[in-house]
Amino acid sequence: MELWRLCASGATLSDICTRLRRSAADVASELADGARQGKTVDVTRLLGPDRVEAIRAAARGSNGDMVAVRRRLPFPAALAEIRLALTVA
């Protein structure tokens, strides 16, 4: 599948979205599903280390409430992107 080939090639989430003409939410959701199935995903490279850390910091103390995480972020993020950052350790 082209998504996983692009992911393995070092492309960022933005690059993948542009190449596949899909939304960040769609791509992030598919990547999170694949990660749960055991596929390798470098979420730090895909989203950027600052963005991943901000998402994980916002998640602390939110008791798993994804909407609360989203509200605590200093930038807009799709729920699928948040899920991806939290799914991949």
Secondary structure, 3 states (H helix, E strand, C coil): CHHHHHHHHCCCHHHHHHHHCCCHHHHHHHHHHHHHCCCCCCHHHHHCHHHHHHHHHHHCCCCCCHHHHHHHCCCCCCHHHHHHHHHCC
